[in-house]
Amino acid sequence: MYWKLAIVFGIFLIIDILGHIFLRIRRKAFEWILMSTIIILTIGSVTMGILNTVRKDKSDASDLFVAYNYLIDGNISSAEVKLATVGGEYGVKAEVLGVISSLIEQDYIQGYFKSERLLESGELKDIDKKFYPFIKKSVAHYDAVAVREQDEVILLEQVANITPPVVLDPTLLVNPQDWSSLAGNKPLINGNYIFIYTPHYENYKPLFTTALKLAKMHDLKIICSLPDNVSRWRNEPRFQYYTAVGPIEFLNLVKYSKYVFCGSFHAVVFSILFNKPFFAYDGINDSRIAPLLTMTNLEQCAEIQEGQLPVSYNKEKTKEKLESHISKSIQYLKNAIND
């Protein structure tokens, strides 16, 4: 609030100064008092904004520390209450602790979706070493552990002294026909369209620009389910927003699309399962997307030629590439359940 007030008062101050300079108007006593008041209010708002930010950072750090200690003591409900108040630069660390709290509570489904949200956001980089004891403790709750990426094998070798096998993401273990049935038999959007799906907008601006250029060239609509860039594209007639999207709607939008432009691991997964030509923006540098593209020989889908739409690929050959990995992953799960 203080920063908004500072901006408002600052604008008034600039207008007042520029007006008197260019219009050469001499100030009267009242105007001097008014300008002095605006200056004081601007300085006061900036000062309060700085103090409020500093206080919030200190409060977030304190709440994160308290939540950390609650987790050590096994007081999960109190930890989650504290974590819900943490934001700013400590937000990602709070989300990591949130994942760990779900695992300690053995709420593995909630833990899975929390971790997926973190991974899709791209905000989770190197894990702070102070979380290692929690990771080790959480892993110990499982009778069997498998991971989806080689990086996670290295991490767990360091943290928990185990070497888990690498298996496929669970979405790839389900028969594509089952996913197709869930998506429904009627498209939510009629006509030919490019479906854009990214976890956020800021790092994917070139993807949107490329999609728009190709949509104009090939007379296609663009369907976007991401709400945080509406103001940027809502006046572009080829863009159509469909933001009331849950898992079923997401499947439907992928299934009935002509092309998929994405920066999301699961958008790539379902593009492959539904045999959709897709462009995985910067996918070859993504630790989750790149192995899947390599496994299926679809590295070309991480690149796009100037003026050309994503190319089709051989569905049967792609399925063949996946089958051996699917069999190994399913066999691991069977063994883990039976042991």
Secondary structure in CASP SS format (residue, H / E / C, confidence):
PFRMAT SS
TARGET T0000
AUTHOR 0000-0000-0000
METHOD secondary structure of the structure
MODEL  1
M C 1.00
Y H 1.00
W H 1.00
K H 1.00
L H 1.00
A H 1.00
I H 1.00
V H 1.00
F H 1.00
G H 1.00
I H 1.00
F H 1.00
L H 1.00
I H 1.00
I H 1.00
D H 1.00
I H 1.00
L H 1.00
G H 1.00
H H 1.00
I H 1.00
F H 1.00
L H 1.00
R C 1.00
I C 1.00
R C 1.00
R C 1.00
K C 1.00
A H 1.00
F H 1.00
E H 1.00
W H 1.00
I H 1.00
L H 1.00
M H 1.00
S H 1.00
T H 1.00
I H 1.00
I H 1.00
I H 1.00
L H 1.00
T H 1.00
I H 1.00
G H 1.00
S H 1.00
V H 1.00
T H 1.00
M H 1.00
G H 1.00
I H 1.00
L H 1.00
N H 1.00
T H 1.00
V H 1.00
R H 1.00
K H 1.00
D H 1.00
K H 1.00
S H 1.00
D H 1.00
A H 1.00
S H 1.00
D H 1.00
L H 1.00
F H 1.00
V H 1.00
A H 1.00
Y H 1.00
N H 1.00
Y H 1.00
L H 1.00
I H 1.00
D H 1.00
G C 1.00
N C 1.00
I H 1.00
S H 1.00
S H 1.00
A H 1.00
E H 1.00
V H 1.00
K H 1.00
L H 1.00
A C 1.00
T C 1.00
V C 1.00
G C 1.00
G H 1.00
E H 1.00
Y H 1.00
G H 1.00
V H 1.00
K H 1.00
A H 1.00
E H 1.00
V H 1.00
L H 1.00
G H 1.00
V H 1.00
I H 1.00
S H 1.00
S H 1.00
L H 1.00
I H 1.00
E C 1.00
Q C 1.00
D C 1.00
Y H 1.00
I H 1.00
Q H 1.00
G H 1.00
Y H 1.00
F H 1.00
K H 1.00
S H 1.00
E H 1.00
R H 1.00
L H 1.00
L H 1.00
E H 1.00
S H 1.00
G C 1.00
E C 1.00
L C 1.00
K C 1.00
D C 1.00
I C 1.00
D C 1.00
K H 1.00
K H 1.00
F H 1.00
Y H 1.00
P H 1.00
F H 1.00
I H 1.00
K H 1.00
K H 1.00
S H 1.00
V H 1.00
A C 1.00
H C 1.00
Y C 1.00
D C 1.00
A C 1.00
V C 1.00
A C 1.00
V E 1.00
R C 1.00
E C 1.00
Q H 1.00
D H 1.00
E H 1.00
V H 1.00
I H 1.00
L H 1.00
L H 1.00
E H 1.00
Q H 1.00
V H 1.00
A C 1.00
N C 1.00
I C 1.00
T C 1.00
P C 1.00
P C 1.00
V E 1.00
V C 1.00
L C 1.00
D C 1.00
P H 1.00
T H 1.00
L H 1.00
L H 1.00
V C 1.00
N C 1.00
P H 1.00
Q H 1.00
D H 1.00
W H 1.00
S H 1.00
S H 1.00
L H 1.00
A H 1.00
G C 1.00
N C 1.00
K C 1.00
P C 1.00
L C 1.00
I C 1.00
N C 1.00
G C 1.00
N C 1.00
Y E 1.00
I E 1.00
F E 1.00
I E 1.00
Y E 1.00
T C 1.00
P C 1.00
H C 1.00
Y C 1.00
E H 1.00
N H 1.00
Y H 1.00
K H 1.00
P H 1.00
L H 1.00
F H 1.00
T H 1.00
T H 1.00
A H 1.00
L H 1.00
K H 1.00
L H 1.00
A H 1.00
K H 1.00
M H 1.00
H H 1.00
D C 1.00
L C 1.00
K E 1.00
I E 1.00
I E 1.00
C E 1.00
S C 1.00
L C 1.00
P H 1.00
D H 1.00
N H 1.00
V H 1.00
S H 1.00
R H 1.00
W H 1.00
R C 1.00
N C 1.00
E C 1.00
P C 1.00
R C 1.00
F E 1.00
Q E 1.00
Y E 1.00
Y C 1.00
T C 1.00
A C 1.00
V C 1.00
G C 1.00
P H 1.00
I H 1.00
E H 1.00
F H 1.00
L H 1.00
N H 1.00
L H 1.00
V H 1.00
K H 1.00
Y C 1.00
S C 1.00
K C 1.00
Y E 1.00
V E 1.00
F E 1.00
C E 1.00
G C 1.00
S C 1.00
F H 1.00
H H 1.00
A H 1.00
V H 1.00
V H 1.00
F H 1.00
S H 1.00
I H 1.00
L H 1.00
F C 1.00
N C 1.00
K C 1.00
P C 1.00
F E 1.00
F E 1.00
A E 1.00
Y C 1.00
D C 1.00
G H 1.00
I H 1.00
N H 1.00
D C 1.00
S C 1.00
R C 1.00
I H 1.00
A H 1.00
P H 1.00
L H 1.00
L H 1.00
T H 1.00
M H 1.00
T C 1.00
N C 1.00
L C 1.00
E H 1.00
Q H 1.00
C H 1.00
A H 1.00
E C 1.00
I C 1.00
Q C 1.00
E C 1.00
G C 1.00
Q C 1.00
L C 1.00
P C 1.00
V C 1.00
S C 1.00
Y C 1.00
N C 1.00
K H 1.00
E H 1.00
K H 1.00
T H 1.00
K H 1.00
E H 1.00
K H 1.00
L H 1.00
E H 1.00
S H 1.00
H H 1.00
I H 1.00
S H 1.00
K H 1.00
S H 1.00
I H 1.00
Q H 1.00
Y H 1.00
L H 1.00
K H 1.00
N H 1.00
A H 1.00
I H 1.00
N H 1.00
D C 1.00
END
